[in-house]
Amino acid sequence: MLEDLFRLDNKFIVITGATGLLGRKHAKAIACYGAVPILLDLSQKKIDDFANELNDKYDANAIGFEVDITNEKMVKDNADKLIAKFGRIDGLVNNAANNPQFNDSSKKHHTRLENFSLDIWNQDLAVGLTGAFICCKHYGYQISKNKKGGSIVNISSDLGLIAPDQNLYSQKSLDADLQPVKPVSYSVVKTGIIGLTRYLATYWANKNVRCNAMCPGGVENNLSASFMKKVTAKIPMNRLAKANEYQGTLIWMLSDASSYLNGSIIAIDGGRTTW
Ligand SMILES: NC(=O)c1ccc[n+]([C@@H]2O[C@H](COP(=O)([O-])OP(=O)(O)OC[C@H]3O[C@@H](n4cnc5c(N)ncnc54)[C@H](O)[C@@H]3O)[C@@H](O)[C@H]2O)c1
């Protein structure tokens, strides 16, 4: 029915990085529209607390598991567990990303390409790209065995579509070697996610598995006034996003409202990539 087009009732939807800034918003929207959110992240305590919050508010039967998505055995075991428990998986949101903490006081900034550590590069790719592949391999395969198929949403970024403008991150007081930049791994992961999306959109299309990528712009989250001034000047709407401004698009991408959407790369960036 037309009025139910966006509903997700009785669907089991896996969300990676579910207790992060945007993962929480994705999971709330999924719970609110009637699906069972299956929350994956690295801390069982945080996951359980968040699942309780969703269940209190939405009566959602949310459940969550500590699964490191870079560990294929953990992901496969979890996919098997979900099938034993629920019988099927209907959706997957590949949202997790690495957020490395740096602790260096060297004379060169660690984010700069010429200093960027191979370890961090490997970790970033392991979570953002290989982790998404592993999740598609196991949860996505289960979706492909579902009679009705399902929907995979990969979270890329506006920086999957355009190069970062490193002037945004520069700080007047610093020497050239100490200027921070957006790490190269971010561009590579977010562009790679788009390739994964196109591959999957065709791979299981005959099983009614749709796969699309969402490319969010930056979210307002304790950013300095000078960064805000520079970045908003690059956005036609002249502002960053609020963290809840991706929820509507996510529900559309997961629900029957987007039943003919497949292989699409959807920018939601206040128009930044239009300029
Ligand atoms: N926040 C933004 O401005 C923004 C903009 C564009 C795109 N994005 C993308 O949206 C997604 C979510 O961003 P966010 O801001 O919520 O990030 P976040 O750092 O708040 O959340 C990421 C979550 O992923 C989890 N995670 C990390 N490694 C993991 C692993 N190996 N296994 C399982 N979980 C793991 C973390 O614990 C964390 O909870 C990311 O893919 C990010 O690149 C964010």
Ligand as a Chemical Component Dictionary entry (heavy atoms), coordinates in Angstrom:
data_LIG
# 
_chem_comp.id                   LIG 
_chem_comp.type                 NON-POLYMER 
_chem_comp.pdbx_formal_charge   0 
_chem_comp.three_letter_code    LIG 
# 
loop_
_chem_comp_atom.comp_id 
_chem_comp_atom.atom_id 
_chem_comp_atom.alt_atom_id 
_chem_comp_atom.type_symbol 
_chem_comp_atom.charge 
_chem_comp_atom.model_Cartn_x 
_chem_comp_atom.model_Cartn_y 
_chem_comp_atom.model_Cartn_z 
_chem_comp_atom.pdbx_ordinal 
LIG N1  N1  N 0  30.514 12.055 10.390 1  
LIG C1  C1  C 0  30.653 12.609 9.186  2  
LIG O1  O1  O 0  30.776 13.848 9.038  3  
LIG C2  C2  C 0  30.640 11.723 7.975  4  
LIG C3  C3  C 0  30.582 12.311 6.685  5  
LIG C4  C4  C 0  30.582 11.498 5.560  6  
LIG C5  C5  C 0  30.650 10.128 5.707  7  
LIG N2  N2  N 1  30.708 9.576  6.956  8  
LIG C6  C6  C 0  30.781 8.124  7.052  9  
LIG O2  O2  O 0  29.704 7.662  7.854  10 
LIG C7  C7  C 0  30.122 6.509  8.566  11 
LIG C8  C8  C 0  29.885 6.714  10.052 12 
LIG O3  O3  O 0  30.609 7.848  10.474 13 
LIG P1  P1  P 0  30.604 8.362  11.996 14 
LIG O4  O4  O 0  30.898 9.784  11.948 15 
LIG O5  O5  O -1 29.385 7.862  12.665 16 
LIG O6  O6  O 0  31.893 7.601  12.569 17 
LIG P2  P2  P 0  32.174 7.103  14.053 18 
LIG O7  O7  O 0  33.648 7.032  14.198 19 
LIG O8  O8  O 0  31.385 7.902  15.043 20 
LIG O9  O9  O 0  31.576 5.627  14.054 21 
LIG C9  C9  C 0  32.223 4.546  13.435 22 
LIG C10 C10 C 0  31.877 3.292  14.226 23 
LIG O10 O10 O 0  32.520 2.172  13.592 24 
LIG C11 C11 C 0  32.981 1.309  14.624 25 
LIG N3  N3  N 0  34.057 0.446  14.146 26 
LIG C12 C12 C 0  35.347 0.807  13.888 27 
LIG N4  N4  N 0  36.053 -0.274 13.545 28 
LIG C13 C13 C 0  35.196 -1.338 13.567 29 
LIG C14 C14 C 0  35.361 -2.717 13.321 30 
LIG N5  N5  N 0  36.548 -3.233 12.973 31 
LIG N6  N6  N 0  34.277 -3.525 13.448 32 
LIG C15 C15 C 0  33.072 -3.016 13.827 33 
LIG N7  N7  N 0  32.867 -1.713 14.060 34 
LIG C16 C16 C 0  33.918 -0.875 13.946 35 
LIG C17 C17 C 0  33.482 2.270  15.716 36 
LIG O11 O11 O 0  33.590 1.614  16.964 37 
LIG C18 C18 C 0  32.418 3.356  15.686 38 
LIG O12 O12 O 0  31.361 3.104  16.592 39 
LIG C19 C19 C 0  31.591 6.293  8.216  40 
LIG O13 O13 O 0  31.684 5.356  7.170  41 
LIG C20 C20 C 0  32.036 7.656  7.770  42 
LIG O14 O14 O 0  33.155 7.626  6.925  43 
LIG C21 C21 C 0  30.703 10.340 8.092  44 
# 
loop_
_chem_comp_bond.comp_id 
_chem_comp_bond.atom_id_1 
_chem_comp_bond.atom_id_2 
_chem_comp_bond.value_order 
_chem_comp_bond.pdbx_ordinal 
LIG N1  C1  SING 1  
LIG C1  O1  DOUB 2  
LIG C1  C2  SING 3  
LIG C2  C3  SING 4  
LIG C2  C21 DOUB 5  
LIG C3  C4  DOUB 6  
LIG C4  C5  SING 7  
LIG C5  N2  DOUB 8  
LIG N2  C6  SING 9  
LIG N2  C21 SING 10 
LIG C6  O2  SING 11 
LIG C6  C20 SING 12 
LIG O2  C7  SING 13 
LIG C7  C8  SING 14 
LIG C7  C19 SING 15 
LIG C8  O3  SING 16 
LIG O3  P1  SING 17 
LIG P1  O4  DOUB 18 
LIG P1  O5  SING 19 
LIG P1  O6  SING 20 
LIG O6  P2  SING 21 
LIG P2  O7  DOUB 22 
LIG P2  O8  SING 23 
LIG P2  O9  SING 24 
LIG O9  C9  SING 25 
LIG C9  C10 SING 26 
LIG C10 O10 SING 27 
LIG C10 C18 SING 28 
LIG O10 C11 SING 29 
LIG C11 N3  SING 30 
LIG C11 C17 SING 31 
LIG N3  C12 SING 32 
LIG N3  C16 SING 33 
LIG C12 N4  DOUB 34 
LIG N4  C13 SING 35 
LIG C13 C14 SING 36 
LIG C13 C16 DOUB 37 
LIG C14 N5  SING 38 
LIG C14 N6  DOUB 39 
LIG N6  C15 SING 40 
LIG C15 N7  DOUB 41 
LIG N7  C16 SING 42 
LIG C17 O11 SING 43 
LIG C17 C18 SING 44 
LIG C18 O12 SING 45 
LIG C19 O13 SING 46 
LIG C19 C20 SING 47 
LIG C20 O14 SING 48 
# 
